[in-house]
Amino acid sequence: MDKLDSMAVLVAVVQEGGFAAAARRLSLSPSVVTRAVGDLEKMLNVRLLTRSTRMVKVTEAGERYAQDCQRVLGELEEVEKAASGAHLSVKGKLVISASTMYGKIKVNTVVLEYLRRYPEAEIECRYVDRQVNLLNEGVDIAIRIGDLPDSSYHATPLSSARRVVCASPEYVSRHGMPRQPRDLMNHRVISALGLEPGTRWKFQDHLTALQIPVKPRLSTTCNEQAISAAIESVGVARLLSYMVEKHLAQGSLIELLPEFAPPSVPIQALQRQGILTSRKVRAFIDVAIECLRKSPPADGRLDASVKLPPQEYRASQNAKRPLPMRSDPGRGEEH
């Protein structure tokens, strides 16, 4: 078996999680698959996989090498397509991943437009609230929210999102408008654990970072539940802007403390590095850029023209007056 075939075998073993499954996928005998990986390890003088009677686990070096193998094999396939002219068409299956809510709210528009433009294309959407492994799970594009510590992938900026503190007009009418982040310590709080796993909310006052301790009345791993609870006046929630932009526009939620919001987080399309990128991947990213950048930005501040109850209008006017000085031993640390 030549080196390229052995590289393809290794990628299959990593993706399938075992020799037997890879052998079935490649229509080879398990012994041939085992020997191909062993030959690569001898050639590289490094352990790529750790084997036991129960499982096969890829080593750190093996994962990096498997990613490089997949990139090289993908580029070779694209070179062959370019030579035959097939590279010019967008067709075949594309696997994308995104978080559940962002997928439903934003990515679905991109998917439908992509399928409309390219009748020969297919898409598999995996909307899950965890970071997928592009290599192991066979994902072509992963849309990630937040900074990317892993530099082994290529990232294309698509949009951005802010953390938005919000509550219903009824809640604000009953409990008052917080004028400073520390005021939240006296409010009922809804904690979306997937976004704010701790009990401190981060804010920014000009260039000074603030951390405000909060005591949640409701904590949930379901962002949709947190939104529903905020609309039902259970308390104050903090969510990402794309999750609540519709409710802010409709007036069922009001943004609080926008001047203290921390910096926006990037939304990026992640793909494996390579000199060549498949036509279907490039086409999807082009459509994503077009759709997501022409729509209202996820971090855009909506017009503050929502009609508030008379009591809240007075509270918002009072918020412009200087605050009296008072001791606040529970204030979070600044750094």
KELO-719400 format. One record per residue (C-alpha): residue number from 1; residue in three letters; x, y, z. Coordinates in steps of 0.05 Angstrom, whole numbers, m for minus. Layout:
! KELO-719400
+-----+--------+--------+--------+--------+
: num : residu :      X :      Y :      Z :
+-----+--------+--------+--------+--------+
: NUM :    ALA :      X :      Y :      Z :
...
+-----+--------+--------+--------+--------+
! end
This chain:
! KELO-719400
+-----+--------+--------+--------+--------+
: num : residu :      X :      Y :      Z :
+-----+--------+--------+--------+--------+
:   1 :    MET :      0 :      0 :      0 :
:   2 :    ASP :     29 :     67 :    m20 :
:   3 :    LYS :     35 :    127 :     27 :
:   4 :    LEU :    m27 :    163 :      3 :
:   5 :    ASP :    m70 :    101 :     13 :
:   6 :    SER :    m40 :     92 :     83 :
:   7 :    MET :    m57 :    164 :     99 :
:   8 :    ALA :   m129 :    152 :     77 :
:   9 :    VAL :   m132 :     91 :    121 :
:  10 :    LEU :   m107 :    130 :    181 :
:  11 :    VAL :   m160 :    185 :    170 :
:  12 :    ALA :   m214 :    131 :    166 :
:  13 :    VAL :   m190 :     98 :    231 :
:  14 :    VAL :   m191 :    165 :    268 :
:  15 :    GLN :   m259 :    184 :    241 :
:  16 :    GLU :   m290 :    115 :    254 :
:  17 :    GLY :   m256 :    106 :    321 :
:  18 :    GLY :   m229 :     37 :    307 :
:  19 :    PHE :   m195 :    m10 :    257 :
:  20 :    ALA :   m255 :    m55 :    244 :
:  21 :    ALA :   m302 :      2 :    228 :
:  22 :    ALA :   m250 :     34 :    183 :
:  23 :    ALA :   m239 :    m32 :    148 :
:  24 :    ARG :   m314 :    m38 :    134 :
:  25 :    ARG :   m318 :     32 :    108 :
:  26 :    LEU :   m258 :     22 :     61 :
:  27 :    SER :   m277 :    m50 :     42 :
:  28 :    LEU :   m210 :    m75 :     67 :
:  29 :    SER :   m192 :   m130 :    116 :
:  30 :    PRO :   m176 :   m108 :    188 :
:  31 :    SER :   m106 :   m136 :    181 :
:  32 :    VAL :    m92 :    m91 :    120 :
:  33 :    VAL :   m116 :    m30 :    158 :
:  34 :    THR :    m75 :    m47 :    219 :
:  35 :    ARG :    m13 :    m58 :    177 :
:  36 :    ALA :    m22 :      8 :    139 :
:  37 :    VAL :    m24 :     48 :    204 :
:  38 :    GLY :     35 :      9 :    231 :
:  39 :    ASP :     75 :     25 :    169 :
:  40 :    LEU :     61 :     99 :    178 :
:  41 :    GLU :     84 :     96 :    251 :
:  42 :    LYS :    148 :     61 :    231 :
:  43 :    MET :    162 :    112 :    176 :
:  44 :    LEU :    149 :    171 :    222 :
:  45 :    ASN :    179 :    138 :    284 :
:  46 :    VAL :    120 :    163 :    326 :
:  47 :    ARG :     59 :    131 :    358 :
:  48 :    LEU :     m3 :    155 :    322 :
:  49 :    LEU :    m55 :    112 :    358 :
:  50 :    THR :    m58 :     79 :    426 :
:  51 :    ARG :    m91 :     10 :    423 :
:  52 :    SER :   m126 :    m32 :    476 :
:  53 :    THR :   m173 :    m91 :    474 :
:  54 :    ARG :   m232 :    m44 :    481 :
:  55 :    MET :   m215 :     19 :    441 :
:  56 :    VAL :   m168 :     56 :    396 :
:  57 :    LYS :   m150 :    127 :    415 :
:  58 :    VAL :   m112 :    177 :    373 :
:  59 :    THR :    m51 :    210 :    404 :
:  60 :    GLU :    m38 :    284 :    401 :
:  61 :    ALA :     14 :    274 :    347 :
:  62 :    GLY :    m33 :    226 :    311 :
:  63 :    GLU :    m89 :    277 :    310 :
:  64 :    ARG :    m45 :    331 :    281 :
:  65 :    TYR :    m18 :    283 :    229 :
:  66 :    ALA :    m87 :    257 :    212 :
:  67 :    GLN :   m111 :    329 :    201 :
:  68 :    ASP :    m52 :    342 :    155 :
:  69 :    CYS :    m67 :    277 :    118 :
:  70 :    GLN :   m139 :    297 :    108 :
:  71 :    ARG :   m117 :    365 :     82 :
:  72 :    VAL :    m67 :    335 :     33 :
:  73 :    LEU :   m117 :    284 :      8 :
:  74 :    GLY :   m170 :    337 :      0 :
:  75 :    GLU :   m123 :    382 :    m39 :
:  76 :    LEU :   m104 :    324 :    m84 :
:  77 :    GLU :   m177 :    311 :    m98 :
:  78 :    GLU :   m188 :    384 :   m114 :
:  79 :    VAL :   m128 :    384 :   m161 :
:  80 :    GLU :   m158 :    324 :   m198 :
:  81 :    LYS :   m226 :    358 :   m202 :
:  82 :    ALA :   m195 :    422 :   m228 :
:  83 :    ALA :   m159 :    382 :   m283 :
:  84 :    SER :   m223 :    348 :   m304 :
:  85 :    GLY :   m266 :    411 :   m300 :
:  86 :    ALA :   m309 :    383 :   m244 :
:  87 :    HIS :   m280 :    435 :   m197 :
:  88 :    LEU :   m322 :    488 :   m230 :
:  89 :    SER :   m388 :    460 :   m206 :
:  90 :    VAL :   m417 :    461 :   m135 :
:  91 :    LYS :   m444 :    393 :   m119 :
:  92 :    GLY :   m439 :    337 :    m68 :
:  93 :    LYS :   m451 :    334 :      6 :
:  94 :    LEU :   m429 :    388 :     54 :
:  95 :    VAL :   m431 :    377 :    130 :
:  96 :    ILE :   m437 :    439 :    173 :
:  97 :    SER :   m442 :    450 :    248 :
:  98 :    ALA :   m467 :    507 :    291 :
:  99 :    SER :   m497 :    518 :    359 :
: 100 :    THR :   m571 :    501 :    365 :
: 101 :    MET :   m601 :    571 :    370 :
: 102 :    TYR :   m553 :    604 :    321 :
: 103 :    GLY :   m566 :    548 :    272 :
: 104 :    LYS :   m641 :    557 :    276 :
: 105 :    ILE :   m641 :    633 :    277 :
: 106 :    LYS :   m585 :    650 :    229 :
: 107 :    VAL :   m552 :    591 :    193 :
: 108 :    ASN :   m617 :    562 :    167 :
: 109 :    THR :   m625 :    623 :    122 :
: 110 :    VAL :   m556 :    611 :     93 :
: 111 :    VAL :   m571 :    537 :     82 :
: 112 :    LEU :   m636 :    550 :     44 :
: 113 :    GLU :   m603 :    602 :      0 :
: 114 :    TYR :   m544 :    555 :    m14 :
: 115 :    LEU :   m590 :    499 :    m34 :
: 116 :    ARG :   m631 :    546 :    m78 :
: 117 :    ARG :   m569 :    569 :   m116 :
: 118 :    TYR :   m537 :    501 :   m124 :
: 119 :    PRO :   m588 :    447 :   m143 :
: 120 :    GLU :   m535 :    392 :   m144 :
: 121 :    ALA :   m511 :    407 :    m73 :
: 122 :    GLU :   m531 :    371 :     m9 :
: 123 :    ILE :   m524 :    394 :     63 :
: 124 :    GLU :   m524 :    359 :    130 :
: 125 :    CYS :   m536 :    407 :    188 :
: 126 :    ARG :   m511 :    388 :    257 :
: 127 :    TYR :   m538 :    438 :    307 :
: 128 :    VAL :   m508 :    419 :    375 :
: 129 :    ASP :   m487 :    460 :    435 :
: 130 :    ARG :   m416 :    434 :    438 :
: 131 :    GLN :   m352 :    442 :    398 :
: 132 :    VAL :   m347 :    388 :    346 :
: 133 :    ASN :   m281 :    358 :    322 :
: 134 :    LEU :   m279 :    373 :    248 :
: 135 :    LEU :   m233 :    315 :    233 :
: 136 :    ASN :   m262 :    261 :    277 :
: 137 :    GLU :   m334 :    278 :    261 :
: 138 :    GLY :   m326 :    291 :    186 :
: 139 :    VAL :   m349 :    364 :    189 :
: 140 :    ASP :   m331 :    410 :    132 :
: 141 :    ILE :   m350 :    477 :    164 :
: 142 :    ALA :   m362 :    493 :    238 :
: 143 :    ILE :   m391 :    560 :    255 :
: 144 :    ARG :   m363 :    582 :    322 :
: 145 :    ILE :   m382 :    640 :    368 :
: 146 :    GLY :   m324 :    669 :    408 :
: 147 :    ASP :   m249 :    672 :    402 :
: 148 :    LEU :   m214 :    612 :    372 :
: 149 :    PRO :   m154 :    585 :    411 :
: 150 :    ASP :   m139 :    531 :    360 :
: 151 :    SER :    m97 :    559 :    303 :
: 152 :    SER :    m95 :    494 :    263 :
: 153 :    TYR :   m159 :    515 :    227 :
: 154 :    HIS :   m174 :    571 :    180 :
: 155 :    ALA :   m228 :    620 :    205 :
: 156 :    THR :   m270 :    667 :    162 :
: 157 :    PRO :   m305 :    724 :    200 :
: 158 :    LEU :   m380 :    724 :    188 :
: 159 :    SER :   m411 :    770 :    241 :
: 160 :    SER :   m407 :    785 :    315 :
: 161 :    ALA :   m452 :    783 :    376 :
: 162 :    ARG :   m458 :    822 :    441 :
: 163 :    ARG :   m478 :    799 :    510 :
: 164 :    VAL :   m545 :    834 :    523 :
: 165 :    VAL :   m575 :    844 :    592 :
: 166 :    CYS :   m651 :    847 :    584 :
: 167 :    ALA :   m717 :    843 :    620 :
: 168 :    SER :   m790 :    852 :    604 :
: 169 :    PRO :   m822 :    921 :    609 :
: 170 :    GLU :   m868 :    894 :    664 :
: 171 :    TYR :   m809 :    870 :    705 :
: 172 :    VAL :   m773 :    937 :    698 :
: 173 :    SER :   m837 :    974 :    716 :
: 174 :    ARG :   m843 :    934 :    780 :
: 175 :    HIS :   m770 :    930 :    801 :
: 176 :    GLY :   m738 :    991 :    770 :
: 177 :    MET :   m685 :   1003 :    717 :
: 178 :    PRO :   m614 :    985 :    738 :
: 179 :    ARG :   m569 :   1045 :    726 :
: 180 :    GLN :   m502 :   1013 :    742 :
: 181 :    PRO :   m480 :    940 :    736 :
: 182 :    ARG :   m475 :    935 :    812 :
: 183 :    ASP :   m550 :    948 :    816 :
: 184 :    LEU :   m561 :    878 :    789 :
: 185 :    MET :   m541 :    850 :    857 :
: 186 :    ASN :   m609 :    875 :    881 :
: 187 :    HIS :   m648 :    845 :    823 :
: 188 :    ARG :   m676 :    776 :    807 :
: 189 :    VAL :   m628 :    743 :    758 :
: 190 :    ILE :   m638 :    689 :    705 :
: 191 :    SER :   m572 :    653 :    690 :
: 192 :    ALA :   m562 :    620 :    622 :
: 193 :    LEU :   m509 :    570 :    644 :
: 194 :    GLY :   m483 :    555 :    574 :
: 195 :    LEU :   m464 :    629 :    566 :
: 196 :    GLU :   m449 :    650 :    637 :
: 197 :    PRO :   m426 :    587 :    675 :
: 198 :    GLY :   m402 :    626 :    736 :
: 199 :    THR :   m438 :    672 :    785 :
: 200 :    ARG :   m403 :    735 :    761 :
: 201 :    TRP :   m425 :    777 :    701 :
: 202 :    LYS :   m371 :    816 :    664 :
: 203 :    PHE :   m382 :    888 :    643 :
: 204 :    GLN :   m339 :    945 :    619 :
: 205 :    ASP :   m340 :   1017 :    643 :
: 206 :    HIS :   m300 :   1055 :    591 :
: 207 :    LEU :   m234 :   1017 :    593 :
: 208 :    THR :   m245 :    986 :    662 :
: 209 :    ALA :   m268 :    914 :    666 :
: 210 :    LEU :   m320 :    899 :    719 :
: 211 :    GLN :   m342 :    833 :    750 :
: 212 :    ILE :   m409 :    836 :    785 :
: 213 :    PRO :   m430 :    778 :    831 :
: 214 :    VAL :   m502 :    755 :    818 :
: 215 :    LYS :   m546 :    706 :    854 :
: 216 :    PRO :   m592 :    672 :    802 :
: 217 :    ARG :   m664 :    659 :    819 :
: 218 :    LEU :   m667 :    613 :    758 :
: 219 :    SER :   m607 :    576 :    727 :
: 220 :    THR :   m616 :    537 :    663 :
: 221 :    THR :   m575 :    504 :    609 :
: 222 :    CYS :   m631 :    520 :    559 :
: 223 :    ASN :   m625 :    589 :    528 :
: 224 :    GLU :   m696 :    587 :    503 :
: 225 :    GLN :   m721 :    575 :    574 :
: 226 :    ALA :   m681 :    635 :    598 :
: 227 :    ILE :   m712 :    679 :    543 :
: 228 :    SER :   m782 :    655 :    560 :
: 229 :    ALA :   m771 :    668 :    634 :
: 230 :    ALA :   m747 :    738 :    620 :
: 231 :    ILE :   m808 :    753 :    576 :
: 232 :    GLU :   m852 :    726 :    633 :
: 233 :    SER :   m820 :    776 :    681 :
: 234 :    VAL :   m784 :    724 :    724 :
: 235 :    GLY :   m721 :    767 :    725 :
: 236 :    VAL :   m663 :    797 :    687 :
: 237 :    ALA :   m626 :    753 :    637 :
: 238 :    ARG :   m562 :    761 :    598 :
: 239 :    LEU :   m560 :    728 :    530 :
: 240 :    LEU :   m526 :    737 :    463 :
: 241 :    SER :   m556 :    791 :    418 :
: 242 :    TYR :   m578 :    745 :    362 :
: 243 :    MET :   m620 :    705 :    411 :
: 244 :    VAL :   m662 :    765 :    433 :
: 245 :    GLU :   m660 :    814 :    375 :
: 246 :    LYS :   m730 :    795 :    353 :
: 247 :    HIS :   m758 :    804 :    424 :
: 248 :    LEU :   m722 :    871 :    431 :
: 249 :    ALA :   m751 :    895 :    366 :
: 250 :    GLN :   m821 :    872 :    386 :
: 251 :    GLY :   m816 :    905 :    454 :
: 252 :    SER :   m827 :    842 :    495 :
: 253 :    LEU :   m757 :    853 :    523 :
: 254 :    ILE :   m717 :    916 :    538 :
: 255 :    GLU :   m642 :    921 :    537 :
: 256 :    LEU :   m611 :    943 :    602 :
: 257 :    LEU :   m543 :    975 :    614 :
: 258 :    PRO :   m521 :    976 :    541 :
: 259 :    GLU :   m467 :   1027 :    555 :
: 260 :    PHE :   m432 :    976 :    601 :
: 261 :    ALA :   m433 :    918 :    552 :
: 262 :    PRO :   m367 :    881 :    544 :
: 263 :    PRO :   m335 :    877 :    475 :
: 264 :    SER :   m371 :    837 :    421 :
: 265 :    VAL :   m350 :    766 :    407 :
: 266 :    PRO :   m334 :    743 :    336 :
: 267 :    ILE :   m376 :    693 :    296 :
: 268 :    GLN :   m331 :    655 :    248 :
: 269 :    ALA :   m334 :    598 :    199 :
: 270 :    LEU :   m281 :    546 :    215 :
: 271 :    GLN :   m251 :    500 :    164 :
: 272 :    ARG :   m189 :    458 :    157 :
: 273 :    GLN :   m127 :    494 :    132 :
: 274 :    GLY :   m103 :    482 :     62 :
: 275 :    ILE :    m77 :    514 :     m1 :
: 276 :    LEU :   m140 :    493 :    m37 :
: 277 :    THR :   m210 :    496 :    m11 :
: 278 :    SER :   m265 :    455 :    m42 :
: 279 :    ARG :   m313 :    493 :    m86 :
: 280 :    LYS :   m373 :    473 :    m43 :
: 281 :    VAL :   m339 :    500 :     20 :
: 282 :    ARG :   m321 :    566 :    m13 :
: 283 :    ALA :   m391 :    572 :    m42 :
: 284 :    PHE :   m424 :    562 :     26 :
: 285 :    ILE :   m378 :    612 :     60 :
: 286 :    ASP :   m392 :    663 :      5 :
: 287 :    VAL :   m467 :    654 :     15 :
: 288 :    ALA :   m459 :    659 :     91 :
: 289 :    ILE :   m420 :    724 :     85 :
: 290 :    GLU :   m473 :    753 :     38 :
: 291 :    CYS :   m533 :    731 :     81 :
: 292 :    LEU :   m505 :    747 :    150 :
: 293 :    ARG :   m474 :    814 :    132 :
: 294 :    LYS :   m533 :    842 :     94 :
: 295 :    SER :   m582 :    825 :    151 :
: 296 :    PRO :   m584 :    868 :    214 :
: 297 :    PRO :   m518 :    853 :    250 :
: 298 :    ALA :   m523 :    807 :    310 :
: 299 :    ASP :   m486 :    858 :    352 :
: 300 :    GLY :   m525 :    918 :    326 :
: 301 :    ARG :   m559 :    961 :    379 :
: 302 :    LEU :   m632 :    965 :    363 :
: 303 :    ASP :   m666 :   1033 :    363 :
: 304 :    ALA :   m686 :   1050 :    434 :
: 305 :    SER :   m756 :   1071 :    414 :
: 306 :    VAL :   m793 :   1016 :    451 :
: 307 :    LYS :   m851 :   1045 :    488 :
: 308 :    LEU :   m844 :   1036 :    563 :
: 309 :    PRO :   m898 :   1041 :    616 :
: 310 :    PRO :   m904 :   1111 :    647 :
: 311 :    GLN :   m869 :   1089 :    711 :
: 312 :    GLU :   m810 :   1063 :    672 :
: 313 :    TYR :   m805 :   1126 :    631 :
: 314 :    ARG :   m796 :   1164 :    696 :
: 315 :    ALA :   m744 :   1114 :    719 :
: 316 :    SER :   m705 :   1120 :    654 :
: 317 :    GLN :   m706 :   1196 :    661 :
: 318 :    ASN :   m682 :   1191 :    733 :
: 319 :    ALA :   m626 :   1146 :    710 :
: 320 :    LYS :   m594 :   1207 :    676 :
: 321 :    ARG :   m586 :   1242 :    743 :
: 322 :    PRO :   m521 :   1235 :    783 :
: 323 :    LEU :   m522 :   1176 :    830 :
: 324 :    PRO :   m514 :   1188 :    905 :
: 325 :    MET :   m451 :   1160 :    934 :
: 326 :    ARG :   m462 :   1099 :    979 :
: 327 :    SER :   m421 :   1042 :   1006 :
: 328 :    ASP :   m426 :    977 :    967 :
: 329 :    PRO :   m387 :    922 :   1001 :
: 330 :    GLY :   m413 :    870 :    952 :
: 331 :    ARG :   m384 :    903 :    890 :
: 332 :    GLY :   m344 :    857 :    845 :
: 333 :    GLU :   m270 :    865 :    835 :
: 334 :    GLU :   m245 :    909 :    778 :
: 335 :    HIS :   m186 :    890 :    737 :
+-----+--------+--------+--------+--------+
! end
